[in-house]
Structure formats: C-alpha cells, structure tokens
C-alpha cells in the first residue's frame, strides 16, 4: 500500500520558500525551442540546487496542492529546465521550481528535465527575472528584491541595462526599486497582505514616518487607485502647508504688518533664495507705497 502523504501546510510552505531553488524560464517560446533541441533526462532531486537569483519568496499553498493533485492524476506534463555547472553533477533549476517542490512532497526521487548548456550567472538571473515578471501572482517586492540582488552582485552593469534585458521600461524598473525604500515594517505588512499597487506604494514612501505610512496604508488598501492617490496626496498637501506655516508667523496691527521668519532649519542655499525674494518683495512694497502717497 502506498504511503499516505500530507498536504502542504503554511509552515511547510515557509520552510520550502526559505530553501527553494530558482524557478526560471525565458519566454515560453524560447523554452519550447530548447525542448525541441535537447533530450529529456531523469535527474535525481538530490542533485538539484537552488538558483541564487530566484525572485519568489513565498509559495502559494493552494496552487501547489493543486499542482500535486494534477501530477498524481496526470503525471508530469512538462519537464523542468535545468543547467549543469562545472561538470559537478549538480544542476541548477532554470524553470520548474514548483514542479520540483511538488515531486519532493509526493516522495519522488527523480524528475524529468531538459538540460540547457553553457548558462552563466547572468543568464540565470535574467531568465529567472523575466519569467517571474510575467507572473501576475508574484509580488512586486519580490521582483524588486531580485533586481537589487542582480545589481548588487554586478550581474548586470546598470539598472537601465537590466530593464532592456527583461523587456521593461526604465521607469517601471525604477518604480520597482523605489518600493524597497519603504521601511521594513511597512514592506512586511504589504507583502503579507499581498498589496501590489506600485504607484500607491511609492506615494506612501513620501509620508513623514513609518507610523503615518502604516496608518495611511490601512486607510487606502481597499480603495481604488484613483481614490487612494487622492487620499494620500491630500495628506501630503496638508503636511506641506503645515510645514510652510511653521516657517513664518504674521502679526497684523493697525499700523504694521510684522512677519517673523524661522530660518533655523533652512540650508544656506535656501536662505540665499529667501533673501532674494524678500528683497524683491520689499522693492514691490516700496513702489506700491510710493504710488499711494501720490
């Protein structure tokens, strides 16, 4: 009698994610071309290792369970894609991470695979990122971390060049990277709640404190993008006005208008600009007073 296996739990998923190998493909077309030109071979699961450029942090428990059921009923419909490095016998997963994890849980010892030749670190990084960017269920934070990892390790020479390689606009890649400027506490909650609107996340980062970011996030997370943007921009505008009001106070009497300026927190350049504006304003007042006397 076959040994009964357990379904994936959230805890198991976390464990898998912490040690998971990389999932990567190039485009489907390119992978199909590889499949047509390479022989399928059986590879031991113990000889597979993670791709260091894997963007995926979490594995969806439900979708993995569905994949397990499909494999049990229909077998493996598509081999995974791997590459061997340095003739070591170990293979890095290029595409098919979830299939690999499913086979481990089912208790299989080997899996069908297609071996791609001569893949360098740059190839692994670009293929992995490209494939995951096409997945709607991958969180933008995961993609941003993957991009940062590639750049930090000098796999690709620049952010703009990476954008070209993966077929994204430079502006979009820049937005992804800006997400990582959010405080860790904010990133953690956003990731846990699977909130993915990049434009709203960037606006949140303009708020003055972590507490304000979290408070605002919880207020806008259920809103449409347009309503969320308006909500945050109203807060930013209000904050800006308060900041300006702190800069000066005005006292009006029957004979005088006194303006007190607080320049303590201004830079020397800002003070220079302010002095010029005051001079210009004084000239206008003098001219106006002269006209009134006439």
RABEL-V44334 format. One record per residue. N is the residue number from 1. RES is the residue in one small letter. PSI is psi as a letter, one per 30 degrees, with the letter a starting at -180 (none if undefined). OMEGA is omega in whole degrees, -180 to 180 (none if undefined). D_FIRST is the distance of its C-alpha to the first C-alpha in Angstrom with 1 decimal. Layout:
N&RES&PSI&OMEGA&D_FIRST, N&RES&PSI&OMEGA&D_FIRST
This chain:
1&x&k&-177&0.0, 2&x&k&-180&3.8, 3&x&k&-179&6.4, 4&x&k&180&8.8, 5&x&l&-180&12.1, 6&x&k&173&15.5, 7&x&l&-180&18.3, 8&x&k&173&21.5, 9&x&l&179&24.1, 10&x&e&-180&27.8, 11&x&e&177&27.7, 12&x&e&180&25.0, 13&x&e&179&27.1, 14&x&e&180&30.1, 15&x&e&179&28.5, 16&x&e&-177&27.4, 17&x&e&-177&30.9, 18&x&f&-178&32.6, 19&x&g&-172&31.0, 20&x&k&175&30.3, 21&x&l&-176&31.4, 22&x&k&-177&33.9, 23&x&j&179&33.3, 24&x&k&171&36.0, 25&x&l&164&37.3, 26&x&b&175&40.8, 27&x&l&-179&41.5, 28&x&e&-180&39.0, 29&x&e&-179&41.5, 30&x&e&179&41.8, 31&x&e&179&38.1, 32&x&e&177&37.8, 33&x&e&178&40.7, 34&x&e&-178&38.8, 35&x&e&-178&35.7, 36&x&f&-175&38.1, 37&x&g&-179&39.6, 38&x&k&177&36.7, 39&x&k&176&33.8, 40&x&k&-180&30.2, 41&x&l&176&28.4, 42&x&k&-179&25.1, 43&x&k&178&25.8, 44&x&k&178&23.8, 45&x&e&180&23.4, 46&x&f&-179&24.9, 47&x&g&178&28.0, 48&x&k&-180&28.6, 49&x&l&-175&31.2, 50&x&l&173&32.8, 51&x&k&-176&36.0, 52&x&f&-177&38.7, 53&x&g&-180&40.2, 54&x&j&179&37.3, 55&x&e&-172&39.0, 56&x&k&178&36.0, 57&x&e&-176&35.9, 58&x&l&174&33.3, 59&x&k&179&30.1, 60&x&j&-175&29.8, 61&x&e&-176&26.7, 62&x&e&-178&26.6, 63&x&e&178&27.1, 64&x&e&176&24.5, 65&x&e&178&21.9, 66&x&e&178&23.1, 67&x&e&178&22.8, 68&x&e&179&19.2, 69&x&e&180&18.5, 70&x&e&-179&20.7, 71&x&e&179&19.0, 72&x&e&-177&15.5, 73&x&e&-171&17.3, 74&x&f&-175&19.9, 75&x&a&180&19.2, 76&x&j&-176&22.1, 77&x&f&-178&25.3, 78&x&k&180&27.7, 79&x&l&173&27.6, 80&x&l&178&28.8, 81&x&k&-178&32.3, 82&x&l&173&33.0, 83&x&k&179&35.9, 84&x&k&180&36.4, 85&x&k&172&39.1, 86&x&g&178&41.2, 87&x&h&-176&39.0, 88&x&f&-174&36.9, 89&x&f&176&33.5, 90&x&k&-179&32.7, 91&x&k&176&32.6, 92&x&k&180&33.8, 93&x&k&176&32.2, 94&x&e&178&34.9, 95&x&k&176&32.9, 96&x&g&-178&29.3, 97&x&e&-178&28.8, 98&x&e&177&26.7, 99&x&e&178&24.4, 100&x&e&180&24.2, 101&x&e&179&23.3, 102&x&e&179&20.7, 103&x&e&179&19.0, 104&x&e&-177&19.2, 105&x&e&178&17.6, 106&x&f&179&14.6, 107&x&g&178&14.2, 108&x&l&180&15.8, 109&x&f&-179&18.1, 110&x&l&178&20.6, 111&x&k&178&22.3, 112&x&k&-177&24.8, 113&x&l&173&28.3, 114&x&k&-176&32.0, 115&x&k&175&34.4, 116&x&k&-175&37.8, 117&x&k&167&40.5, 118&x&h&176&43.2, 119&x&k&178&42.4, 120&x&l&178&44.6, 121&x&e&180&44.2, 122&x&e&179&46.4, 123&x&e&-180&44.2, 124&x&e&-178&41.1, 125&x&e&-177&43.0, 126&x&e&180&44.5, 127&x&e&-178&41.5, 128&x&e&-178&39.4, 129&x&e&-179&42.1, 130&x&e&-178&42.9, 131&x&e&-177&39.5, 132&x&f&176&39.0, 133&x&f&179&42.5, 134&x&f&-178&41.4, 135&x&k&-179&38.6, 136&x&f&-175&39.9, 137&x&f&177&37.3, 138&x&k&-175&38.4, 139&x&k&179&40.9, 140&x&f&177&44.4, 141&x&e&179&44.4, 142&x&e&178&41.5, 143&x&e&179&43.5, 144&x&e&178&46.6, 145&x&e&179&44.9, 146&x&e&178&43.7, 147&x&e&179&47.2, 148&x&e&179&48.7, 149&x&e&179&46.3, 150&x&e&-178&47.4, 151&x&e&-179&51.0, 152&x&e&-180&50.9, 153&x&g&177&49.5, 154&x&h&177&52.1, 155&x&e&175&49.5, 156&x&k&-169&51.8, 157&x&f&-178&55.5, 158&x&l&178&56.2, 159&x&e&180&54.8, 160&x&e&179&56.8, 161&x&e&177&55.4, 162&x&e&178&51.9, 163&x&e&178&52.6, 164&x&e&-177&53.8, 165&x&e&-175&50.7, 166&x&g&175&48.2, 167&x&h&178&50.5, 168&x&l&175&51.5, 169&x&l&178&54.9, 170&x&e&179&56.5, 171&x&e&-179&57.1, 172&x&e&178&53.5, 173&x&e&178&52.4, 174&x&e&178&55.2, 175&x&e&179&54.0, 176&x&e&-179&50.5, 177&x&e&180&52.0, 178&x&f&178&54.2, 179&x&e&-176&51.3, 180&x&f&176&50.6, 181&x&f&176&54.0, 182&x&k&177&52.8, 183&x&k&-178&52.3, 184&x&e&-179&48.9, 185&x&e&179&48.6, 186&x&e&179&49.3, 187&x&e&-178&46.9, 188&x&e&-178&44.1, 189&x&e&179&44.6, 190&x&e&180&45.1, 191&x&e&-180&41.8, 192&x&e&-178&39.9, 193&x&g&174&41.4, 194&x&h&176&40.9, 195&x&k&-168&44.6, 196&x&g&-177&45.5, 197&x&j&-175&49.1, 198&x&e&-178&50.7, 199&x&e&180&54.3, 200&x&e&179&53.9, 201&x&e&179&52.4, 202&x&e&178&55.3, 203&x&e&179&57.8, 204&x&e&-176&56.1, 205&x&f&180&56.9, 206&x&f&178&60.6, 207&x&l&-165&60.7, 208&x&f&-175&62.3, 209&x&l&177&59.6, 210&x&e&-180&55.9, 211&x&e&-180&56.5, 212&x&e&179&58.4, 213&x&e&-179&55.6, 214&x&e&179&52.9, 215&x&e&-179&55.2, 216&x&e&179&56.0, 217&x&e&-179&52.4, 218&x&f&178&51.3, 219&x&f&-173&54.2, 220&x&f&-170&53.6, 221&x&f&179&49.8, 222&x&f&-178&49.7, 223&x&l&172&52.9, 224&x&l&180&53.4, 225&x&e&-178&54.4, 226&x&e&-180&58.0, 227&x&e&179&58.3, 228&x&e&179&56.5, 229&x&e&180&58.9, 230&x&e&-179&61.9, 231&x&e&-177&60.8, 232&x&e&-179&60.4, 233&x&e&176&63.5, 234&x&e&178&65.5, 235&x&e&-180&64.4, 236&x&e&180&65.3, 237&x&e&179&68.7, 238&x&e&179&69.4, 239&x&e&180&68.5, 240&x&e&180&70.8, 241&x&e&178&73.7, 242&x&e&180&73.3, 243&x&e&179&73.4, 244&x&e&-179&76.6, 245&x&e&179&78.1, 246&x&f&-176&77.6, 247&x&e&-178&79.6, 248&x&l&174&82.9, 249&x&k&-178&84.8, 250&x&k&176&87.7, 251&x&k&-177&90.6, 252&x&k&174&93.2, 253&x&a&-179&96.7, 254&x&f&-175&99.9, 255&x&f&-174&101.1, 256&x&l&168&98.1, 257&x&j&180&94.5, 258&x&k&177&92.8, 259&x&j&178&89.6, 260&x&k&-178&87.8, 261&x&k&176&85.3, 262&x&j&-175&82.6, 263&x&g&-175&82.0, 264&x&e&-175&80.3, 265&x&g&-179&76.8, 266&x&k&175&78.2, 267&x&l&-180&78.2, 268&x&e&179&81.4, 269&x&e&179&80.8, 270&x&e&178&80.1, 271&x&e&179&83.3, 272&x&e&178&85.3, 273&x&e&-180&84.1, 274&x&e&179&84.9, 275&x&e&-180&88.4, 276&x&e&179&89.1, 277&x&e&178&88.0, 278&x&e&178&90.1, 279&x&e&180&93.1, 280&x&e&180&92.6, 281&x&e&179&92.3, 282&x&e&178&95.4, 283&x&e&180&97.3, 284&x&e&179&96.3, 285&x&e&179&97.5, 286&x&e&179&100.8, 287&x&e&-179&101.4, 288&x&e&179&100.6, 289&x&e&-180&102.9, 290&x&e&-180&105.7, 291&x&e&-180&105.4, 292&x&e&-180&105.5, 293&x&e&180&108.7, 294&x&none&none&110.4
